[in-house]
């Protein structure tokens, strides 16, 4: 049986720990800091089999060397930790370079994830998913999407389009707790959306109690996340009124939404 544990790190990051409850093997996604991960691994007496990297920002990878060097963790593990990355990491051992369409089995033969290339935020960005789970890194947030750094708006738009083709019931695990701010932007674009109003209220209650707003579901994101709703005439109309120009494609709508959010 699979269990996903959230490990808060840094200011607003989550490391997602994916655990096999039958044998206490696990893998982690985007460990930007080591100490909180080591605490959870020790508390549950877990063996770390794999580290999944969505992209190479410090807050997603800086904890890796310390995890690999930890003597207590090494003593519990029966084999070296395998690192899954979309780009080579010659400074580390046991790195498997992954690409779009690859399948990985990070800790058990009966648990498999697919790799999907999702450039836009970063060119090397990938996400990991199966029929139940999506670890979306900085490509898809609840109520938002990643900033465009060395990728492009066109790439990110098409990456999100690929994600929307997946199973609606997927649980979505982004790497940042950005939900509340993202939903405020969505409300500015789409103030009459009843599903969005409910999500804003639920999110506020969770954050007041210091609880994560994640995971979301892909179905929910399609209802509330304006970056996944560029086909909505109302969203086009709001943008055209704001910009006083006509937008001729969903791509242009997405690009303008991303620009607006950058300065919101």
VEXMAR-165057 format. One line per 5 residues: their letters; for each residue x, y, z of N, C-alpha, C, O. Coordinates in pm, whole numbers, always signed. Layout:
BEGIN
a> X/Y/Z/X/Y/Z/X/Y/Z/X/Y/Z | ...
//
This chain:
BEGIN
xxxxx> +85/-119/+0/+0/+0/+0/+89/+125/+0/+191/+129/+68 | +48/+225/-76/+127/+347/-91/+69/+458/-3/-52/+479/+3 | +158/+528/+66/+121/+645/+146/+213/+760/+106/+333/+742/+89 | +155/+880/+90/+233/+998/+58/+233/+1091/+179/+127/+1127/+231 | +351/+1128/+224/+369/+1212/+342/+426/+1347/+299/+522/+1352/+221
xxxxx> +369/+1455/+349/+422/+1588/+319/+526/+1625/+424/+503/+1607/+544 | +640/+1676/+378/+745/+1723/+468/+770/+1870/+436/+835/+1901/+336 | +721/+1962/+520/+747/+2105/+495/+895/+2136/+509/+960/+2090/+602 | +949/+2214/+416/+1088/+2256/+421/+1098/+2401/+378/+1009/+2455/+312 | +1211/+2466/+416/+1237/+2603/+377/+1116/+2690/+412/+1054/+2668/+516
xxxxx> +1082/+2787/+330/+971/+2877/+364/+836/+2823/+323/+738/+2834/+398 | +829/+2763/+204/+698/+2722/+152/+708/+2600/+62/+623/+2578/-24 | +813/+2520/+82/+831/+2399/+1/+773/+2277/+71/+760/+2273/+194 | +738/+2178/-10/+710/+2044/+41/+803/+1946/-28/+819/+1948/-150 | +863/+1859/+52/+922/+1737/-2/+814/+1630/+13/+759/+1611/+121
xxxxx> +785/+1560/-96/+685/+1454/-90/+757/+1320/-72/+842/+1283/-153 | +722/+1250/+35/+778/+1118/+64/+675/+1013/+26/+564/+1014/+79 | +711/+924/-64/+621/+818/-112/+666/+688/-47/+778/+642/-70 | +580/+631/+34/+617/+519/+122/+540/+393/+87/+420/+398/+63 | +611/+282/+85/+549/+150/+76/+523/+103/+219/+618/+71/+290
xxxxx> +399/+100/+261/+367/+68/+401/+393/-78/+435/+394/-114/+552 | +415/-163/+334/+437/-305/+360/+580/-335/+404/+602/-428/+481 | +677/-256/+356/+816/-287/+389/+900/-166/+428/+1021/-178/+447 | +836/-49/+439/+905/+73/+482/+1014/+120/+386/+1105/+192/+427 | +1006/+80/+260/+1089/+143/+158/+1018/+269/+110/+896/+279/+117
xxxxx> +1096/+366/+61/+1034/+491/+18/+1123/+563/-81/+1239/+526/-102 | +1067/+666/-142/+1144/+761/-222/+1095/+900/-187/+988/+916/-127 | +1172/+1002/-223/+1132/+1140/-196/+1142/+1220/-325/+1222/+1190/-413 | +1059/+1324/-332/+1055/+1411/-449/+1105/+1549/-410/+1052/+1611/-318 | +1209/+1598/-479/+1259/+1735/-467/+1302/+1773/-325/+1246/+1865/-266
xxxxx> +1402/+1703/-270/+1449/+1737/-134/+1540/+1860/-133/+1661/+1848/-149 | +1480/+1976/-114/+1557/+2099/-110/+1633/+2120/+18/+1725/+2201/+24 | +1597/+2047/+123/+1667/+2051/+251/+1667/+1910/+308/+1573/+1834/+288 | +1774/+1875/+379/+1791/+1737/+425/+1733/+1711/+563/+1670/+1608/+585 | +1754/+1803/+658/+1721/+1774/+797/+1575/+1733/+820/+1552/+1634/+889
xxxxx> +1476/+1805/+764/+1337/+1761/+785/+1309/+1622/+727/+1230/+1546/+783 | +1374/+1590/+616/+1356/+1458/+555/+1419/+1351/+643/+1358/+1246/+666 | +1539/+1376/+692/+1608/+1279/+778/+1527/+1253/+905/+1523/+1140/+954 | +1463/+1357/+959/+1381/+1339/+1079/+1265/+1243/+1053/+1237/+1156/+1136 | +1198/+1259/+940/+1084/+1172/+908/+1132/+1030/+879/+1070/+934/+923
xxxxx> +1242/+1017/+806/+1295/+885/+776/+1331/+811/+905/+1302/+692/+917 | +1392/+881/+999/+1431/+817/+1126/+1308/+785/+1210/+1301/+678/+1271 | +1212/+877/+1214/+1091/+856/+1295/+1017/+731/+1253/+965/+657/+1337 | +1011/+707/+1122/+935/+592/+1070/+1025/+473/+1034/+978/+373/+980 | +1155/+486/+1064/+1252/+380/+1034/+1245/+338/+887/+1236/+220/+855
xxxxx> +1250/+438/+799/+1232/+415/+657/+1366/+396/+586/+1467/+455/+625 | +1364/+315/+482/+1478/+299/+393/+1454/+384/+268/+1350/+372/+203 | +1549/+469/+235/+1535/+557/+119/+1595/+490/-3/+1716/+468/-11 | +1509/+457/-99/+1554/+390/-221/+1580/+486/-337/+1670/+462/-418 | +1502/+596/-344/+1514/+682/-461/+1489/+828/-429/+1417/+862/-335
xxxxx> +1549/+914/-510/+1524/+1059/-506/+1481/+1102/-645/+1554/+1081/-742 | +1364/+1163/-655/+1309/+1208/-783/+1325/+1359/-792/+1281/+1432/-703 | +1387/+1406/-899/+1410/+1549/-919/+1322/+1596/-1035/+1326/+1539/-1144 | +1243/+1702/-1010/+1164/+1757/-1120/+1245/+1860/-1200/+1234/+1867/-1322 | +1328/+1938/-1129/+1415/+2034/-1197/+1522/+2081/-1099/+1515/+2052/-979
xxxxx> +1619/+2154/-1149/+1742/+2176/-1072/+1752/+2316/-1014/+1847/+2389/-1043 | +1654/+2355/-934/+1665/+2473/-851/+1712/+2431/-712/+1686/+2318/-669 | +1781/+2522/-642/+1839/+2489/-512/+1736/+2435/-415/+1765/+2345/-336 | +1613/+2490/-420/+1512/+2450/-322/+1447/+2316/-357/+1353/+2273/-291 | +1499/+2251/-460/+1452/+2117/-498/+1564/+2012/-488/+1535/+1893/-486
xxxxx> +1689/+2056/-481/+1800/+1959/-486/+1906/+1978/-378/+1991/+1890/-362 | +1906/+2088/-305/+2019/+2115/-216/+2032/+2016/-101/+2140/+2005/-41 | +1927/+1944/-68/+1936/+1847/+40/+1996/+1714/+1/+2023/+1631/+87 | +2018/+1693/-129/+2061/+1560/-176/+2197/+1518/-121/+2207/+1407/-69 | +2302/+1601/-129/+2432/+1554/-78/+2429/+1513/+69/+2489/+1413/+107
xxxxx> +2358/+1589/+151/+2351/+1555/+293/+2273/+1427/+317/+2308/+1348/+405 | +2168/+1405/+240/+2094/+1278/+252/+2184/+1160/+218/+2186/+1060/+290 | +2258/+1172/+110/+2343/+1062/+67/+2458/+1036/+163/+2508/+924/+172 | +2500/+1140/+236/+2615/+1126/+326/+2575/+1084/+467/+2663/+1056/+549 | +2447/+1080/+499/+2403/+1051/+635/+2432/+906/+673/+2383/+814/+607
xxxxx> +2509/+885/+775/+2554/+751/+812/+2441/+665/+867/+2436/+545/+840 | +2350/+724/+944/+2238/+647/+997/+2148/+597/+885/+2102/+483/+888 | +2123/+684/+787/+2040/+643/+673/+2111/+535/+592/+2048/+438/+549 | +2239/+551/+571/+2316/+452/+496/+2312/+317/+565/+2305/+213/+499 | +2315/+316/+698/+2311/+191/+773/+2176/+120/+757/+2171/-2/+753
xxxxx> +2068/+197/+748/+1935/+136/+731/+1914/+85/+590/+1846/-15/+570 | +1973/+153/+492/+1952/+116/+353/+2026/-12/+318/+2136/-36/+368 | +1967/-93/+232/+2032/-215/+187/+2105/-196/+54/+2179/-285/+11 | +2086/-80/-10/+2149/-52/-139/+2164/+99/-153/+2097/+174/-83 | +2251/+144/-242/+2267/+289/-264/+2137/+352/-314/+2056/+287/-380
xxxxx> +2120/+478/-281/+2003/+554/-327/+2017/+586/-474/+2123/+632/-518 | +1911/+562/-552/+1910/+596/-694/+1847/+734/-712/+1742/+763/-656 | +1912/+817/-792/+1862/+951/-820/+1810/+955/-962/+1877/+910/-1055 | +1691/+1009/-978/+1628/+1021/-1109/+1626/+1169/-1148/+1569/+1251/-1077 | +1688/+1200/-1260/+1705/+1339/-1303/+1695/+1347/-1454/+1735/+1254/-1525
xxxxx> +1643/+1459/-1504/+1632/+1476/-1649/+1761/+1527/-1712/+1775/+1528/-1834 | +1855/+1570/-1629/+1986/+1610/-1680/+2095/+1539/-1601/+2073/+1499/-1487 | +2211/+1524/-1661/+2322/+1452/-1598/+2368/+1525/-1471/+2364/+1647/-1463 | +2411/+1446/-1374/+2466/+1500/-1249/+2598/+1428/-1221/+2603/+1341/-1134 | +2703/+1462/-1293/+2829/+1387/-1283/+2892/+1391/-1145/+2977/+1308/-1113
xxxxx> +2852/+1487/-1062/+2909/+1497/-928/+2853/+1392/-832/+2905/+1374/-723 | +2746/+1323/-874/+2682/+1223/-789/+2686/+1085/-854/+2692/+1073/-977 | +2683/+981/-772/+2676/+845/-821/+2531/+799/-826/+2443/+859/-765 | +2509/+690/-900/+2378/+625/-907/+2268/+718/-958/+2157/+720/-906 | +2302/+796/-1060/+2204/+884/-1123/+2151/+817/-1251/+2229/+777/-1337
xxxxx> +2020/+806/-1261/+1956/+758/-1383/+1895/+879/-1453/+1811/+949/-1396 | +1937/+904/-1576/+1884/+1016/-1653/+1753/+974/-1718/+1748/+875/-1791 | +1647/+1049/-1691/+1514/+1014/-1740/+1471/+1111/-1849/+1519/+1224/-1857 | +1379/+1064/-1933/+1326/+1145/-2042/+1177/+1119/-2057/+1123/+1026/-1997 | +1113/+1202/-2137/+969/+1191/-2159/+930/+1050/-2199/+987/+993/-2292
xxxxx> +831/+994/-2129/+781/+860/-2161/+847/+747/-2087/+800/+634/-2093 | +955/+775/-2015/+1022/+670/-1938/+933/+622/-1824/+847/+696/-1777 | +954/+498/-1781/+888/+443/-1663/+995/+414/-1558/+1102/+363/-1590 | +966/+447/-1434/+1060/+418/-1327/+990/+342/-1215/+869/+353/-1196 | +1068/+264/-1142/+1019/+190/-1025/+1111/+225/-908/+1207/+153/-880
xxxxx> +1082/+335/-839/+1179/+391/-745/+1198/+315/-615/+1298/+335/-547 | +1102/+226/-578/+1125/+150/-456/+1056/+15/-452/+1074/-60/-355 | +978/-19/-551/+909/-148/-550/+869/-185/-692/+835/-98/-772 | +873/-313/-720/+839/-359/-855/+693/-332/-891/+659/-318/-1008 | +607/-324/-790/+465/-303/-817/+424/-156/-807/+305/-125/-811
xxxxx> +521/-66/-794/+491/+78/-794/+569/+143/-906/+692/+145/-904 | +498/+196/-1004/+562/+253/-1122/+512/+396/-1145/+395/+426/-1124 | +603/+481/-1187/+570/+617/-1226/+618/+642/-1368/+722/+590/-1409 | +543/+721/-1441/+583/+764/-1575/+645/+902/-1566/+609/+983/-1481 | +738/+928/-1655/+804/+1057/-1664/+741/+1136/-1779/+725/+1084/-1889
xxxxx> +706/+1260/-1753/+653/+1349/-1857/+738/+1476/-1861/+752/+1544/-1760 | +793/+1506/-1976/+867/+1631/-1992/+770/+1748/-1992/+672/+1748/-2068 | +797/+1849/-1907/+708/+1965/-1898/+790/+2094/-1895/+790/+2165/-1795 | +859/+2125/-2004/+937/+2248/-2006/+846/+2371/-1999/+728/+2366/-2031 | +906/+2481/-1955/+832/+2607/-1945/+887/+2688/-1830/+949/+2792/-1851
xxxxx> +865/+2640/-1709/+928/+2701/-1592/+1080/+2687/-1606/+1153/+2786/-1599 | +1125/+2566/-1626/+1263/+2535/-1661/+1262/+2438/-1778/+1172/+2355/-1790 | +1362/+2448/-1865/+1364/+2363/-1984/+1374/+2216/-1949/+1322/+2131/-2021 | +1443/+2185/-1837/+1465/+2043/-1804/+1355/+1985/-1716/+1365/+1871/-1672 | +1249/+2063/-1691/+1146/+2020/-1595/+1075/+1893/-1643/+1039/+1881/-1760
xxxxx> +1057/+1800/-1549/+974/+1682/-1572/+879/+1666/-1454/+904/+1719/-1346 | +770/+1594/-1476/+681/+1553/-1368/+675/+1402/-1368/+709/+1337/-1467 | +629/+1346/-1255/+620/+1202/-1238/+476/+1168/-1204/+415/+1232/-1118 | +420/+1067/-1271/+279/+1037/-1248/+248/+891/-1275/+321/+821/-1345 | +136/+846/-1216/+70/+722/-1257/-79/+751/-1263/-117/+867/-1280
xxxxx> -165/+650/-1250/-308/+674/-1264/-370/+739/-1140/-485/+783/-1144 | -295/+746/-1031/-349/+803/-907/-277/+930/-861/-338/+1015/-796 | -150/+944/-894/-66/+1047/-835/+7/+1127/-942/+49/+1072/-1044 | +22/+1257/-917/+101/+1343/-1005/+188/+1433/-918/+138/+1513/-839 | +320/+1419/-933/+415/+1503/-862/+462/+1609/-962/+546/+1585/-1048
xxxxx> +404/+1729/-947/+408/+1827/-1055/+516/+1934/-1037/+525/+2025/-1120 | +597/+1925/-932/+707/+2019/-916/+659/+2162/-922/+569/+2202/-849 | +722/+2241/-1011/+684/+2382/-1029/+613/+2406/-1162/+605/+2520/-1208 | +562/+2300/-1224/+485/+2319/-1348/+341/+2356/-1317/+290/+2456/-1368 | +274/+2277/-1234/+135/+2301/-1199/+123/+2314/-1048/+161/+2224/-973
xxxxx> +70/+2428/-1004/+35/+2450/-864/-116/+2445/-850/-189/+2448/-949 | -163/+2438/-727/-306/+2456/-706/-339/+2603/-731/-290/+2692/-661 | -423/+2627/-830/-461/+2763/-866/-358/+2837/-950/-377/+2955/-977 | -250/+2771/-991/-148/+2845/-1063/-55/+2756/-1143/-81/+2637/-1160 | +52/+2816/-1191/+156/+2744/-1264/+288/+2814/-1238/+291/+2921/-1177
xxxxx> +397/+2756/-1282/+528/+2810/-1253/+557/+2939/-1330/+502/+2963/-1438 | +645/+3020/-1272/+698/+3134/-1347/+783/+3085/-1463/+839/+2975/-1458 | +792/+3164/-1565/+873/+3128/-1681/+1015/+3181/-1659/+1037/+3302/-1651 | +1109/+3090/-1650/+1248/+3127/-1627/+1328/+3106/-1754/+1334/+3196/-1838 | +1390/+2989/-1771/+1463/+2970/-1896/+1382/+2896/-2001/+1435/+2859/-2106
xxxxx> +1253/+2873/-1973/+1163/+2818/-2074/+1085/+2930/-2141/+1129/+3045/-2144 | +969/+2896/-2196/+886/+2995/-2265/+740/+2973/-2230/+700/+2866/-2184 | +660/+3078/-2253/+516/+3067/-2230/+455/+2961/-2319/+365/+2888/-2277 | +502/+2952/-2442/+452/+2851/-2535/+478/+2711/-2481/+390/+2625/-2485 | +600/+2688/-2431/+634/+2556/-2376/+547/+2524/-2255/+495/+2413/-2244
xxxxx> +531/+2619/-2166/+454/+2593/-2044/+307/+2569/-2076/+244/+2482/-2016 | +253/+2644/-2170/+114/+2623/-2212/+94/+2481/-2263/-3/+2415/-2227 | +185/+2434/-2347/+172/+2298/-2402/+199/+2192/-2295/+140/+2084/-2300 | +287/+2221/-2201/+312/+2127/-2092/+187/+2109/-2006/+152/+1997/-1970 | +121/+2219/-1973/-2/+2210/-1895/-112/+2139/-1974/-194/+2067/-1918
xxxxx> -112/+2161/-2105/-209/+2091/-2189/-190/+1941/-2185/-288/+1866/-2185 | -66/+1895/-2181/-38/+1752/-2168/-90/+1698/-2035/-147/+1589/-2029 | -71/+1776/-1929/-117/+1731/-1798/-269/+1720/-1794/-322/+1628/-1732 | -340/+1812/-1860/-486/+1808/-1856/-543/+1684/-1925/-661/+1654/-1908 | -461/+1614/-2001/-508/+1492/-2067/-502/+1370/-1975/-549/+1262/-2012
xxxxx> -446/+1385/-1858/-436/+1275/-1764/-569/+1254/-1691/-664/+1330/-1711 | -574/+1152/-1608/-693/+1115/-1533/-739/+1229/-1441/-660/+1278/-1361 | -864/+1270/-1453/-918/+1381/-1374/-909/+1355/-1223/-901/+1450/-1145 | -909/+1228/-1183/-910/+1197/-1040/-770/+1195/-979/-754/+1167/-861 | -668/+1226/-1060/-532/+1230/-1008/-521/+1323/-888/-579/+1432/-887
xxxxx> -447/+1279/-787/-407/+1368/-679/-283/+1443/-725/-186/+1383/-770 | -287/+1576/-712/-180/+1662/-762/-96/+1712/-645/-147/+1774/-551 | +35/+1682/-652/+128/+1718/-545/+232/+1817/-598/+338/+1773/-644 | +206/+1947/-594/+308/+2045/-630/+412/+2057/-517/+393/+2001/-409 | +520/+2129/-545/+628/+2139/-446/+620/+2266/-363/+706/+2287/-277
xxxxx> +519/+2351/-384/+511/+2476/-307/+371/+2499/-253/+271/+2462/-315 | +366/+2561/-136/+241/+2603/-74/+209/+2746/-118/+224/+2841/-42 | +166/+2756/-244/+132/+2886/-303/-19/+2903/-320/-63/+3000/-381 | -98/+2811/-268/-239/+2803/-306/-316/+2930/-277/-391/+2978/-361 | -299/+2984/-156/-382/+3098/-117/-359/+3219/-208/-455/+3281/-253
xxxxx> -234/+3251/-234/-204/+3364/-323/-250/+3337/-465/-301/+3426/-533 | -232/+3213/-511/-276/+3178/-646/-427/+3196/-662/-473/+3246/-764 | -502/+3153/-561/-648/+3163/-572/-696/+3307/-570/-798/+3339/-630 | -622/+3394/-503/-658/+3535/-506/-644/+3592/-647/-725/+3673/-691 | -541/+3547/-717/-526/+3589/-857/-639/+3532/-942/-698/+3604/-1023
xxxxx> -668/+3404/-925/-777/+3343/-1002/-908/+3418/-980/-987/+3435/-1072 | -930/+3462/-856/-1054/+3534/-825/-1057/+3670/-895/-1164/+3716/-936 | -942/+3735/-908/-936/+3863/-980/-974/+3845/-1126/-1034/+3934/-1186 | -937/+3730/-1183/-969/+3702/-1323/-1112/+3652/-1338/-1181/+3685/-1434 | -1156/+3572/-1241/-1280/+3495/-1254/-1365/+3509/-1127/-1385/+3411/-1056
xxxxx> -1415/+3630/-1098/-1477/+3657/-966/-1611/+3590/-943/-1659/+3587/-829 | -1673/+3536/-1046/-1806/+3477/-1030/-1803/+3324/-1025/-1908/+3259/-1029 | -1686/+3267/-1018/-1669/+3122/-1020/-1703/+3065/-881/-1629/+3087/-786 | -1814/+2992/-871/-1859/+2941/-741/-1763/+2835/-685/-1738/+2833/-565 | -1710/+2749/-771/-1614/+2648/-724/-1490/+2715/-668/-1432/+2668/-570
xxxxx> -1449/+2824/-730/-1333/+2898/-684/-1360/+2963/-549/-1273/+2962/-461 | -1477/+3019/-530/-1512/+3079/-401/-1506/+2976/-289/-1458/+3004/-180 | -1556/+2857/-316/-1551/+2750/-216/-1406/+2713/-185/-1369/+2695/-69 | -1324/+2703/-290/-1183/+2668/-272/-1111/+2773/-189/-1027/+2739/-105 | -1141/+2901/-212/-1078/+3009/-135/-1113/+2996/+13/-1027/+3011/+99
xxxxx> -1239/+2969/+41/-1284/+2954/+180/-1217/+2834/+247/-1169/+2844/+360 | -1214/+2722/+178/-1154/+2601/+235/-1005/+2620/+257/-950/+2575/+358 | -939/+2686/+163/-795/+2710/+175/-764/+2800/+294/-669/+2774/+368 | -844/+2904/+313/-822/+2993/+426/-832/+2919/+559/-752/+2942/+649 | -930/+2831/+571/-947/+2754/+695/-828/+2663/+721/-781/+2651/+834
xxxxx> -779/+2599/+616/-663/+2511/+632/-540/+2588/+674/-467/+2544/+763 | -515/+2702/+611/-395/+2780/+642/-403/+2842/+781/-301/+2858/+848 | -522/+2879/+824/-538/+2931/+959/-500/+2828/+1064/-458/+2862/+1175 | -515/+2701/+1028/-479/+2591/+1120/-338/+2540/+1094/-294/+2444/+1157 | -268/+2603/+1001/-132/+2562/+969/-123/+2431/+894/-21/+2363/+899
xxxxx> -231/+2396/+822/-237/+2269/+750/-209/+2290/+602/-236/+2397/+548 | -154/+2186/+534/-131/+2197/+389/-263/+2207/+313/-364/+2151/+355 | -261/+2278/+202/-376/+2283/+112/-368/+2174/+6/-457/+2163/-78 | -264/+2096/+9/-234/+1995/-91/-240/+1855/-31/-221/+1839/+90 | -268/+1754/-116/-280/+1759/-261/-413/+1817/-306/-511/+1822/-231
xxxxx> -414/+1861/-431/-537/+1896/-500/-574/+1778/-589/-514/+1671/-579 | -671/+1797/-676/-700/+1698/-780/-699/+1769/-915/-722/+1889/-923 | -672/+1694/-1018/-673/+1754/-1152/-813/+1804/-1187/-828/+1908/-1250 | -915/+1730/-1146/-1052/+1772/-1170/-1080/+1909/-1107/-1138/+1997/-1170 | -1038/+1926/-982/-1058/+2053/-913/-982/+2165/-983/-1035/+2275/-999
xxxxx> -858/+2138/-1024/-780/+2242/-1089/-844/+2288/-1220/-835/+2406/-1256 | -907/+2198/-1291/-975/+2236/-1415/-1094/+2327/-1388/-1138/+2400/-1477 | -1146/+2324/-1266/-1260/+2409/-1229/-1216/+2545/-1177/-1288/+2643/-1195 | -1098/+2553/-1112/-1063/+2676/-1041/-938/+2745/-1094/-919/+2865/-1070 | -853/+2674/-1164/-722/+2727/-1204/-734/+2794/-1341/-754/+2727/-1442
xxxxx> -722/+2925/-1344/-745/+2998/-1470/-644/+2959/-1578/-673/+2972/-1696 | -525/+2912/-1539/-425/+2873/-1638/-463/+2745/-1712/-405/+2714/-1816 | -559/+2672/-1659/-611/+2553/-1727/-744/+2580/-1795/-808/+2487/-1845 | -788/+2706/-1798/-921/+2738/-1848/-915/+2848/-1954/-1002/+2934/-1963 | -810/+2842/-2035/-791/+2944/-2138/-892/+2933/-2251/-896/+3020/-2338
xxxxx> -973/+2827/-2251/-1077/+2813/-2353/-1209/+2878/-2310/-1306/+2874/-2385 | -1212/+2937/-2191/-1336/+2996/-2139/-1357/+3135/-2200/-1270/+3221/-2186 | -1470/+3160/-2266/-1496/+3293/-2324/-1489/+3404/-2221/-1444/+3514/-2252 | -1535/+3376/-2097/-1535/+3480/-1996/-1393/+3526/-1963/-1369/+3646/-1945 | -1298/+3431/-1956/-1161/+3467/-1925/-1100/+3548/-2039/-1029/+3645/-2016
xxxxx> -1128/+3506/-2162/-1083/+3585/-2278/-1137/+3727/-2270/-1064/+3823/-2294 | -1265/+3741/-2237/-1329/+3873/-2233/-1265/+3962/-2126/-1241/+4080/-2150 | -1239/+3905/-2009/-1177/+3983/-1901/-1040/+4035/-1945/-1006/+4151/-1921 | -962/+3950/-2007/-829/+3990/-2052/-836/+4094/-2164/-761/+4192/-2163 | -925/+4074/-2258/-936/+4170/-2368/-980/+4306/-2318/-932/+4409/-2366
xxxxx> -1071/+4308/-2220/-1113/+4436/-2162/-997/+4502/-2088/-979/+4624/-2095 | -921/+4422/-2019/-808/+4477/-1942/-700/+4533/-2033/-640/+4637/-2004 | -674/+4463/-2144/-564/+4499/-2232/-608/+4591/-2346/-525/+4652/-2414 | -740/+4601/-2366/-799/+4675/-2479/-740/+4628/-2612/-702/+4709/-2697 | -733/+4495/-2628/-693/+4437/-2756/-756/+4299/-2768/-800/+4241/-2669
xxxxx> -761/+4248/-2890/-819/+4118/-2915/-712/+4010/-2906/-600/+4028/-2955 | -748/+3899/-2842/-658/+3786/-2828/-706/+3674/-2920/-822/+3635/-2915 | -616/+3625/-3004/-661/+3537/-3112/-638/+3389/-3087/-664/+3308/-3176 | -590/+3350/-2967/-564/+3208/-2941/-557/+3182/-2791/-537/+3274/-2712 | -574/+3055/-2755/-556/+3016/-2615/-413/+3042/-2570/-389/+3077/-2454
xxxxx> -319/+3023/-2661/-179/+3050/-2628/-159/+3196/-2586/-90/+3224/-2488 | -218/+3288/-2660/-203/+3430/-2627/-274/+3463/-2496/-227/+3545/-2417 | -387/+3398/-2472/-458/+3417/-2345/-371/+3371/-2229/-357/+3441/-2129 | -311/+3253/-2244/-224/+3201/-2139/-106/+3295/-2115/-73/+3325/-2000 | -43/+3342/-2221/+73/+3430/-2209/+37/+3557/-2133/+115/+3603/-2049
xxxxx> -79/+3613/-2162/-121/+3735/-2093/-158/+3707/-1948/-132/+3791/-1860 | -217/+3592/-1921/-246/+3555/-1783/-117/+3542/-1702/-109/+3591/-1589 | -17/+3478/-1760/+109/+3458/-1690/+177/+3593/-1664/+234/+3614/-1557 | +171/+3683/-1761/+229/+3815/-1743/+156/+3893/-1634/+220/+3960/-1552 | +24/+3885/-1632/-55/+3952/-1528/-19/+3897/-1390/+2/+3974/-1296
xxxx> -11/+3764/-1379/+22/+3703/-1250/+161/+3745/-1203/+182/+3764/-1083 | +255/+3760/-1294/+391/+3801/-1256/+393/+3936/-1186/+483/+3966/-1107 | +294/+4018/-1216/+290/+4153/-1159/+170/+4176/-1068/+135/+4289/-1038 | +110/+4067/-1024/-14/+4077/-943/+21/+4112/-798/-69/+4124/-715
//
